[in-house]
Amino acid sequence: MRGPVLPAGVMIWRFCGAAVSAACRQARRLHHKSRQYHFPIRWRPAIAVLLVGLALQTSAPGADAPAGRLLIIGGGMRRTSSEIYERLIDGAGGRDKARIVVVPTASRSLEPAQKAVEALVRFGLPADRAEILDLTPYNAREKASDPKLVAQIGRCTGLFIAGGDQRRVTAALIGPDGTERPVLTAMRDLLRRGGIIAGSSAGAAVQSEQMLAVSGLPADLFDEGYDALDFGLSSHDAHRGLRVSRGLGFFHGGIVDQHFNQYRGRLGRLARAATERGSRFAFGIDENTAIDVAPDGTFEVVGAGAVTVVDAGQARCTDGPLGCRLTEVLLSHLEQGDRFDPRSGKATIHPAKHVIEPGKGEFNGNHLIPDIAGEGAVAHALITGLAENTRRTQVGVMLKHHDNYAHGYRCIFSKTDQTRSYGGDVHGEYTNAIVSVRLDIEPIVGNLRPSADAVPKDIPDDDSRPVLQAIWFRGLLLADEGNRLRPAEPITRGDLAAAVARTIHIEPARTDIPAIANADIASPLIDELEKVIGAGLFVHGPHNAFDGNAAVTRREAAAVLARAYEMYRGERLPADALGIGDLADIAAEARPAIFAAVRAGLLPLSNGRFNPGATVTRKEAAQALYRIIGFSWKPPVRD
């Protein structure tokens, strides 16, 4: 619920009163200092007046202080988003004065921008005052400095950044050397003169100073946000994990994430990003929901969903071979009409919501949430499992399954002494809020045992141990039913194919590939075999059969691993000739891949020889996969 609109005279009086009060405090301090210099008494009143004037100048907002608002929208805008669109139009001056420019840069097409214009017109903005900025990913190099576009933004009172890929927006508005281009400067000027900047989906993520750029999976795969827990923060867009880069910096309160309770695993990625990047606060905004940010940085929640506030001020992240562990993260769940101040960390709950007394919740008892990464699961944990529940703890798990093995994370949500729960009708809808819930995340395997308790018993206690643990825990190379990893045994074609598919997260082939003649269509491995064959990493055998039980030779492994390395890292490996003792035993067509694999450290030489016909052990395969990934943490140095 929005506060009452005050008459202009009252607003000016309040501002002047606050400024004068601040000025007088400053003047008293300065006047006290003047006495230290023994000015004559008759001069002191004049000096005091002068000091008040100087203090007024220093207390008033600076010329560069933004006077405008931000409207940061979690995506998924619908026809029921009327209040959000009305906030945008009102923030731009109202239906009679608003002129809003829609920025299409995040998308490859103009369709999202055109839909935004149609929605603005549908909610009352005259059609001649809703414009699309001619700034696309294809013309940005020239247009981002175009005086006509700068002038167009200069005439507007509001700006809307449409959805797509936020990296396209920063690439268009910020040069490779970090220099801001004139169109971005014009946007900042819009804020300074009291306009409003809004953005949905990618247009929301791009507004924070640190931007969640990409989840590290191929672009056409559905986003798996908790990949960041397994693989950490990445410095490369195409690597596993999470890439955090520079945003436009309109919003200074913390990191912004969107589609928060709709896309899988976003809580894990946001919590890790905030913890590791030193951002005390991060904000996960649901679809059809927005935060309306005032010039002082405080915001109000608007819309049908919720905003999850992640407080990483005391959080700790520990990463290693057996997964990532996050502790002492604090969460708050805010809905319609609730407010938050990132400067103080204080949430102000809408007055229509009453406090739910501890032990007085509607529900008495909860259960394990089997997929805490799923749509709506985090809100369910916080509200049904805790806010409206007598229980003090709610547990949820998220697992990735690989054949007969699963690994993942357990999320433990706990009430603290500071936890407060609320519920009540706002605008005719029952809404909730809960503040200061503790979140701890720990790695687990499929039977929910701690990962350290389930390590295969035959992993050697030598320098290879952390490498083998890392590859085993993430389900890239599986133990057998007796919990043996069998590191010294030859790896089969089927196991290597599955391990490579899991490591580099291959997309399915877009064209049909010949069916694998000897594979059971119901086998859990069939999908991974089809991916590696479709990517050209493995080939069918005679009559489209795939001999998955055959041991992999070093010659075949070199071709597979070198190509997998190149696909994952997006770079060509040098294949210059090497001095190899048994080069005469290697066919000419196999040599480039072998040279590349040896140079990259994927398959080292043994006494100067490559031994192309020898088999590759499971330990050697694990070491190669480990090298392809390039984990951010390093194995401990042994004494």
DRENKOL-568507 format. One record per residue (C-alpha): residue in three letters; y, z, x. Coordinates in steps of 0.02 Angstrom, whole numbers, plus 50000, padded with zeros to 5 digits. Each point is the difference from the previous one (the first is absolute). Layout:
! DRENKOL-568507
  aa     y     z     x
 ALA     Y     Z     X
...
This chain:
! DRENKOL-568507
  aa     y     z     x
 MET 50000 50000 50000
 ARG 50166 49948 50071
 GLY 50145 50123 50012
 PRO 50156 49975 49892
 VAL 50129 49874 50056
 LEU 50158 50096 50043
 PRO 50176 49934 49965
 ALA 50080 49921 50153
 GLY 50135 50133 50008
 VAL 49873 50141 50003
 MET 49900 49913 50136
 ILE 50157 49977 50106
 TRP 50052 50181 49970
 ARG 49827 50062 50052
 PHE 50000 49892 50155
 CYS 50175 50055 50049
 GLY 49956 50181 49967
 ALA 49848 49990 50111
 ALA 50097 49908 50135
 VAL 50144 50125 49994
 SER 49877 50146 50010
 ALA 49916 49924 50151
 ALA 50169 49958 50075
 CYS 50062 50176 49977
 ARG 49847 50072 50085
 GLN 50027 49882 50144
 ALA 50186 50042 50003
 ARG 49964 50186 50006
 ARG 49889 49973 50150
 LEU 50132 49893 50085
 HIS 50140 50119 49951
 HIS 49903 50141 50078
 LYS 49990 49899 50159
 SER 50188 49968 49991
 ARG 50029 50186 50011
 GLN 49905 50002 50163
 TYR 50134 49889 50073
 HIS 50141 50116 49939
 PHE 50100 49875 49899
 PRO 50161 50079 49933
 ILE 49976 50079 49828
 ARG 50132 49889 49920
 TRP 49900 49845 50051
 ARG 49835 50057 49928
 PRO 50026 49949 49815
 ALA 50046 49823 50053
 ILE 49853 49994 50119
 ALA 49885 50060 49860
 VAL 50060 49861 49883
 LEU 49975 49872 50137
 LEU 49826 50068 50034
 VAL 49955 49992 49816
 GLY 50050 49816 49999
 LEU 49896 49965 50155
 ALA 49853 50095 49929
 LEU 50012 49903 49837
 GLN 49984 49840 50101
 THR 49847 50062 50092
 SER 49921 50076 49844
 ALA 50018 49847 49889
 PRO 49858 49872 50004
 GLY 50020 49879 50144
 ALA 50043 49819 49972
 ASP 49825 49950 50052
 ALA 49907 50127 49893
 PRO 49896 49909 49867
 ALA 50071 50032 49826
 GLY 49868 49899 49909
 ARG 49829 50037 49930
 LEU 49823 49944 50035
 LEU 49866 49964 49871
 ILE 49831 49997 50088
 ILE 49863 49937 49883
 GLY 49813 50016 50029
 GLY 49958 49825 49934
 GLY 49904 49950 49845
 MET 50156 49983 49892
 ARG 49960 49975 49816
 ARG 50090 49974 49836
 THR 49993 50189 49981
 SER 50109 50016 50156
 SER 50159 49997 49896
 GLU 50073 50159 50074
 ILE 49978 49935 50177
 TYR 50088 49836 49962
 GLU 50137 50093 49907
 ARG 50027 50112 50152
 LEU 50020 49844 50106
 ILE 50124 49917 49882
 ASP 50098 50162 49974
 GLY 50005 50033 50187
 ALA 50073 49827 50025
 GLY 50142 50035 49878
 GLY 49923 49978 49829
 ARG 49966 49845 49896
 ASP 50184 49952 49995
 LYS 50032 50008 50187
 ALA 49835 49988 50093
 ARG 49961 49850 50110
 ILE 49826 50013 50077
 VAL 49929 49893 50139
 VAL 49810 49989 50012
 VAL 49927 49982 50176
 PRO 49838 49895 50000
 THR 49963 50012 50187
 ALA 49840 50104 49989
 SER 49906 49864 49906
 ARG 49943 49826 50044
 SER 50062 49942 49830
 LEU 50149 50032 49888
 GLU 49892 50058 49855
 PRO 50022 50190 50026
 ALA 50189 49977 50015
 GLN 50006 49891 49846
 LYS 49903 50130 49901
 ALA 50123 50133 50058
 VAL 50146 49895 49938
 GLU 49914 49973 49833
 ALA 49972 50187 49982
 LEU 50181 50042 50041
 VAL 50059 49876 49868
 ARG 49873 50069 49876
 PHE 50073 50174 50026
 GLY 50177 49944 49967
 LEU 50076 49926 50157
 PRO 50090 49835 49963
 ALA 49904 49855 50075
 ASP 50149 49939 50101
 ARG 50006 50167 50093
 ALA 49821 50000 50064
 GLU 49979 49890 50155
 ILE 49864 49962 50126
 LEU 50049 50006 50183
 ASP 49948 49843 50093
 LEU 49908 50095 50136
 THR 49815 49962 50015
 PRO 49873 50023 50141
 TYR 50022 49815 50036
 ASN 50189 49991 50021
 ALA 50039 50176 50060
 ARG 50039 49952 50180
 GLU 50152 49900 49944
 LYS 50044 50081 49834
 ALA 50002 50182 50056
 SER 50165 49963 50087
 ASP 50070 49882 49868
 PRO 50178 50051 49950
 LYS 49965 49937 49823
 LEU 49859 50123 49977
 VAL 50105 50139 50076
 ALA 50140 49958 49878
 GLN 49875 49996 49855
 ILE 49945 50178 50041
 GLY 50182 50048 50023
 ARG 50035 49950 49819
 CYS 49852 50094 49926
 THR 49990 50180 49942
 GLY 49812 50015 50010
 LEU 49854 49931 50100
 PHE 49815 49990 49955
 ILE 49869 49967 50135
 ALA 49847 49921 49917
 GLY 49820 50032 50050
 GLY 49884 49911 50121
 ASP 49976 50043 50184
 GLN 50131 50117 50071
 ARG 49979 49930 50175
 ARG 50081 49838 49942
 VAL 50156 50096 49950
 THR 50022 50088 50167
 ALA 49959 49840 50095
 ALA 50137 49910 49904
 LEU 50135 50134 50015
 ILE 49967 50072 50173
 GLY 49992 49891 50155
 PRO 49859 50013 50129
 ASP 50118 50099 50112
 GLY 50038 50124 49860
 THR 50170 49928 49957
 GLU 50043 50009 49816
 ARG 50048 49834 49924
 PRO 50157 49977 49893
 VAL 49909 50001 49833
 LEU 49932 50175 50040
 THR 50175 50056 50050
 ALA 50063 49938 49832
 MET 49865 50103 49913
 ARG 50058 50157 50092
 ASP 50179 49959 49949
 LEU 49941 49992 49819
 LEU 49937 50179 50015
 ARG 50160 50059 50083
 ARG 50107 49933 49859
 GLY 49897 50087 49868
 GLY 49874 49868 49946
 ILE 49815 50022 49969
 ILE 49852 49932 50098
 ALA 49832 49995 49911
 GLY 49831 49938 50053
 SER 49824 49994 49929
 SER 49834 50002 50094
 ALA 50042 49919 50168
 GLY 50182 50022 49952
 ALA 49967 50187 49992
 ALA 49904 50018 50164
 VAL 50133 49907 50097
 GLN 50138 50122 49954
 SER 49944 50145 50111
 GLU 50041 50015 50185
 GLN 49816 49998 50049
 MET 49906 49870 49898
 LEU 49815 49990 49959
 ALA 49980 49820 50051
 VAL 49817 49955 49980
 SER 49835 50091 49980
 GLY 49917 49902 50138
 LEU 49875 49901 49898
 PRO 50000 49811 49974
 ALA 50135 49954 49875
 ASP 49883 49936 49865
 LEU 49893 50156 49995
 PHE 50040 50137 49876
 ASP 50097 50140 50082
 GLU 49894 50147 50060
 GLY 50135 50127 50040
 TYR 49888 50131 50078
 ASP 49951 49878 50137
 ALA 50144 50088 50088
 LEU 49895 50159 50011
 ASP 49862 49910 50094
 PHE 50105 49893 50115
 GLY 50170 50084 50013
 LEU 50170 49921 50022
 SER 49995 49826 50071
 SER 50124 49902 50105
 HIS 49934 49834 49936
 ASP 50007 49932 49823
 ALA 49821 49934 50001
 HIS 49915 50152 50075
 ARG 49907 50132 49903
 GLY 50102 50150 49945
 LEU 50183 50005 49947
 ARG 50151 49912 50073
 VAL 50164 50096 49985
 SER 50157 49904 50047
 ARG 50187 50003 49975
 GLY 50066 49991 49823
 LEU 50176 49962 49939
 GLY 50047 50184 50003
 PHE 50093 50012 49835
 PHE 49901 50157 49956
 HIS 50003 50142 50127
 GLY 49891 50127 49910
 GLY 49832 49944 50070
 ILE 49866 49865 49995
 VAL 49973 49908 49835
 ASP 49833 49936 49932
 GLN 49975 49907 49836
 HIS 49862 49960 49872
 PHE 49952 50174 50055
 ASN 49878 50061 49870
 GLN 49934 49826 49961
 TYR 49944 49934 50169
 ARG 49855 50079 50094
 GLY 50023 50136 50127
 ARG 50189 50002 50015
 LEU 50011 50188 50016
 GLY 49901 49999 50163
 ARG 50104 49864 50079
 LEU 50167 50077 49947
 ALA 49952 50173 50060
 ARG 49944 49935 50169
 ALA 50153 49890 50021
 ALA 50120 50143 49962
 THR 49908 50121 50114
 GLU 49985 49885 50149
 ARG 50172 49920 49985
 GLY 50091 50167 49986
 SER 50070 49968 49826
 ARG 50001 50166 49909
 PHE 50000 49918 49829
 ALA 49916 49847 49929
 PHE 50002 49941 49820
 GLY 49861 49911 49906
 ILE 50073 49916 49846
 ASP 49886 49946 49858
 GLU 50015 49835 49909
 ASN 50127 49990 49859
 THR 50088 50148 50082
 ALA 50156 50017 50107
 ILE 50107 50123 50094
 ASP 50185 49989 49960
 VAL 50083 50052 50163
 ALA 50177 50070 49997
 PRO 50122 49972 50145
 ASP 49957 50173 50070
 GLY 49815 49952 50013
 THR 49936 50106 49856
 PHE 49899 49907 49870
 GLU 49935 50008 49822
 VAL 49830 49934 49944
 VAL 50013 49865 49866
 GLY 49860 49910 49906
 ALA 49824 50020 49939
 GLY 49909 50057 50158
 ALA 50024 50126 50138
 VAL 50069 50020 50174
 THR 49888 50088 50126
 VAL 50103 50090 50131
 VAL 49909 50022 50166
 ASP 50071 50139 50109
 ALA 49933 49982 50177
 GLY 50117 50128 50076
 GLN 49856 50115 50052
 ALA 49860 49872 49995
 ARG 49884 49967 50146
 CYS 49895 49846 50037
 THR 49847 50005 50111
 ASP 49909 49838 50036
 GLY 49844 49959 50098
 PRO 49828 49921 50000
 LEU 49947 50091 49841
 GLY 50150 49956 49896
 CYS 50175 50058 49958
 ARG 50042 50174 49939
 LEU 50166 50041 49914
 THR 50045 50180 49962
 GLU 50141 50093 49913
 VAL 50078 49853 49911
 LEU 50099 50056 49847
 LEU 50007 49897 49841
 SER 50111 50002 49846
 HIS 49973 49895 49845
 LEU 50161 49961 49906
 GLU 50019 49905 49836
 GLN 50137 49943 49881
 GLY 50164 50094 50021
 ASP 49948 50104 50152
 ARG 50115 49998 50150
 PHE 49976 50021 50187
 ASP 50116 50033 50147
 PRO 49929 49938 50167
 ARG 50130 50100 50095
 SER 49940 50168 49935
 GLY 49825 49951 49947
 LYS 50031 50076 49829
 ALA 49935 49927 49837
 THR 50095 50033 49839
 ILE 49888 49983 49849
 HIS 50068 49933 49836
 PRO 50054 50148 49892
 ALA 49892 49942 49854
 LYS 49844 50037 50103
 HIS 49938 50180 49991
 VAL 49912 50093 50139
 ILE 49811 50006 49980
 GLU 49954 50177 50044
 PRO 49860 50019 50128
 GLY 49833 50019 49912
 LYS 50072 49933 49836
 GLY 49960 49816 50023
 GLU 49919 49899 49863
 PHE 49844 49969 50105
 ASN 49886 50127 50080
 GLY 49901 49917 50135
 ASN 49998 49830 50085
 HIS 49873 49893 50090
 LEU 49986 49896 50156
 ILE 50097 49838 49981
 PRO 49880 49869 50070
 ASP 50134 49871 50044
 ILE 50165 50085 50039
 ALA 50062 49831 50066
 GLY 49982 49918 49829
 GLU 50135 49959 49874
 GLY 50073 50156 49920
 ALA 49888 50118 50098
 VAL 50135 50092 50099
 ALA 50103 50033 49842
 HIS 49841 50061 49914
 ALA 49965 50119 50145
 LEU 50175 50071 50000
 ILE 50029 50013 49812
 THR 49832 50018 49912
 GLY 49914 50079 50149
 LEU 50139 50122 50047
 ALA 50162 50003 49900
 GLU 49915 50014 49830
 ASN 49851 50092 50071
 THR 49958 50178 50043
 ARG 49913 49945 50160
 ARG 50088 50018 50167
 THR 49909 49858 50089
 GLN 49956 49821 49956
 VAL 49890 49895 50113
 GLY 49984 49812 50005
 VAL 49908 49882 50116
 MET 50021 49820 50050
 LEU 49857 49907 50077
 LYS 49966 49829 50073
 HIS 49819 49948 49982
 HIS 49904 49899 50129
 ASP 49819 49969 49951
 ASN 49920 50173 49991
 TYR 50144 50086 50088
 ALA 50172 50054 49941
 HIS 50147 50076 50091
 GLY 50168 50056 49939
 TYR 50112 50148 49969
 ARG 50007 50157 49896
 CYS 50169 50046 49925
 ILE 50024 50183 49959
 PHE 50148 50036 49886
 SER 50043 50187 49995
 LYS 50129 50104 49910
 THR 50109 50105 50115
 ASP 50109 50152 49967
 GLN 50144 49878 49975
 THR 49908 49885 49878
 ARG 50083 49987 49830
 SER 49937 49897 49852
 TYR 50102 49934 49853
 GLY 49976 49906 49838
 GLY 50105 49949 49850
 ASP 50072 49860 49894
 VAL 50130 49887 50080
 HIS 50067 49859 49892
 GLY 49857 50029 49878
 GLU 49863 49987 50133
 TYR 49903 50147 50071
 THR 50022 50000 50188
 ASN 49947 50112 50142
 ALA 50054 50053 50171
 ILE 49922 50102 50139
 VAL 50079 50049 50166
 SER 49936 50064 50168
 VAL 49815 49957 49992
 ARG 49913 50004 50168
 LEU 49896 49850 50051
 ASP 49869 49999 50138
 ILE 49900 49844 50043
 GLU 49840 50007 50102
 PRO 49872 49867 50050
 ILE 49828 50001 49919
 VAL 49845 49893 49988
 GLY 49904 49947 49846
 ASN 49913 50164 49965
 LEU 50168 50091 50014
 ARG 49949 50090 50159
 PRO 50133 50022 50133
 SER 49989 49851 50115
 ALA 49971 50110 50153
 ASP 49841 50069 49918
 ALA 49925 49830 49967
 VAL 50014 49915 50171
 PRO 49841 49904 50041
 LYS 49891 50108 50109
 ASP 49964 49866 50129
 ILE 50180 49962 50051
 PRO 50001 50037 50188
 ASP 50113 50134 50073
 ASP 50088 49885 50122
 ASP 50158 49893 50007
 SER 49935 49890 49859
 ARG 49989 50145 49876
 PRO 50177 49989 49923
 VAL 49985 49811 49989
 LEU 49833 50008 49909
 GLN 50063 50140 49888
 ALA 50154 49898 49952
 ILE 49899 49845 49957
 TRP 49867 50100 49906
 PHE 50119 50107 49898
 ARG 50096 49849 49935
 GLY 49840 49920 49941
 LEU 50012 49853 50121
 LEU 49829 50034 50075
 LEU 49880 50103 49895
 ALA 49871 50131 50040
 ASP 49826 49983 49928
 GLU 49920 50112 49869
 GLY 49953 50124 50136
 ASN 50183 50010 50052
 ARG 49969 49910 50164
 LEU 50125 49872 50065
 ARG 49874 49931 50127
 PRO 50133 49952 50129
 ALA 49876 49933 50128
 GLU 49911 49883 49880
 PRO 50045 49814 49986
 ILE 50118 49964 49857
 THR 49938 49877 49871
 ARG 50095 49850 49934
 GLY 50013 50083 49829
 ASP 50071 50162 50068
 LEU 50125 49912 50113
 ALA 50055 49885 49858
 ALA 50029 50149 49886
 ALA 50089 50099 50137
 VAL 50119 49857 50040
 ALA 50038 49969 49815
 ARG 50043 50184 49977
 THR 50102 50011 50161
 ILE 50121 49856 49972
 HIS 49996 50005 49809
 ILE 49963 49816 49976
 GLU 50057 49915 49841
 PRO 49868 49910 49898
 ALA 49995 49813 50027
 ARG 50105 49903 49875
 THR 49874 49859 49995
 ASP 49818 50016 49952
 ILE 49880 50022 50144
 PRO 49815 49958 49992
 ALA 49898 50142 49929
 ILE 49903 50103 50127
 ALA 49824 49945 49961
 ASN 49907 50156 50056
 ALA 50124 50133 49943
 ASP 49983 50108 49845
 ILE 50153 49967 49891
 ALA 49997 50185 49950
 SER 50003 50059 50181
 PRO 50156 50101 50046
 LEU 50009 49895 50159
 ILE 50012 49832 49913
 ASP 50189 50010 49978
 GLU 50027 50037 50185
 LEU 49881 49863 50055
 GLU 50089 49873 49890
 LYS 50168 50053 50073
 VAL 49950 49977 50183
 ILE 49913 49836 49963
 GLY 50149 49938 49899
 ALA 50115 50047 50145
 GLY 49892 49902 50123
 LEU 49952 50154 50102
 PHE 49815 49976 49965
 VAL 49904 49845 49950
 HIS 49853 49974 49885
 GLY 49833 49969 50076
 PRO 49879 49860 49950
 HIS 49995 49969 49813
 ASN 50152 50114 49974
 ALA 49901 50153 50049
 PHE 50081 50145 50094
 ASP 49885 50092 50116
 GLY 50081 50171 49983
 ASN 49860 50092 50090
 ALA 50012 49898 50160
 ALA 50078 50086 50151
 VAL 50169 49931 50053
 THR 50008 49922 50171
 ARG 50150 50025 50113
 ARG 50039 49814 49985
 GLU 50011 50008 49810
 ALA 50091 50168 50003
 ALA 50134 49930 50117
 ALA 50042 49861 49877
 VAL 50004 50120 49851
 LEU 50100 50139 50084
 ALA 50128 49887 50085
 ARG 50036 49911 49836
 ALA 50009 50166 49907
 TYR 50123 50066 50129
 GLU 50110 49846 49977
 MET 49994 50010 49809
 TYR 50044 50185 49998
 ARG 50137 49998 50130
 GLY 50072 49830 49960
 GLU 49999 49942 50180
 ARG 49899 49882 50105
 LEU 49895 50073 50139
 PRO 50012 49914 50169
 ALA 49840 49904 50036
 ASP 50033 49952 50180
 ALA 49846 49984 50110
 LEU 49934 50156 50085
 GLY 49888 50023 50149
 ILE 49835 50049 49918
 GLY 49843 50016 50104
 ASP 49887 49918 49871
 LEU 50122 49868 49938
 ALA 49867 49867 50023
 ASP 49897 50084 49864
 ILE 50141 49983 49872
 ALA 50018 49840 49899
 ALA 50169 49914 50019
 GLU 50046 50017 49816
 ALA 49970 50189 50006
 ARG 50105 50034 50154
 PRO 50177 50011 49924
 ALA 49947 50137 49878
 ILE 49908 50095 50136
 PHE 50150 49989 50118
 ALA 50113 50063 49859
 ALA 49883 50144 49953
 VAL 49984 50056 50180
 ARG 50188 49992 50033
 ALA 50035 50102 49842
 GLY 49877 50135 50052
 LEU 49888 49967 49849
 LEU 49843 49962 50102
 PRO 50021 50052 50183
 LEU 49899 49923 50140
 SER 49856 50093 50079
 ASN 49994 49982 50189
 GLY 50102 49841 49983
 ARG 49878 49921 49878
 PHE 50019 49969 49813
 ASN 49815 49985 49952
 PRO 50027 49886 49849
 GLY 49823 50018 49932
 ALA 49996 50190 50005
 THR 50023 50097 49841
 VAL 50154 50103 49955
 THR 49972 50184 49965
 ARG 50077 50089 49852
 LYS 50101 50104 50122
 GLU 50072 49844 50082
 ALA 50043 49927 49831
 ALA 50088 50162 49949
 GLN 50101 50000 50161
 ALA 50054 49820 49968
 LEU 50053 50038 49821
 TYR 50095 50153 50061
 ARG 50093 49890 50124
 ILE 50042 49871 49866
 ILE 50079 50132 49889
 GLY 50097 50088 50138
 PHE 50017 50173 49922
 SER 50166 50089 50025
 TRP 49913 50157 50065
 LYS 49903 49995 50162
 PRO 49828 50072 50040
 PRO 50013 50165 50093
 VAL 49983 49993 50188
 ARG 49841 50086 50054
 ASP 49994 50114 50151
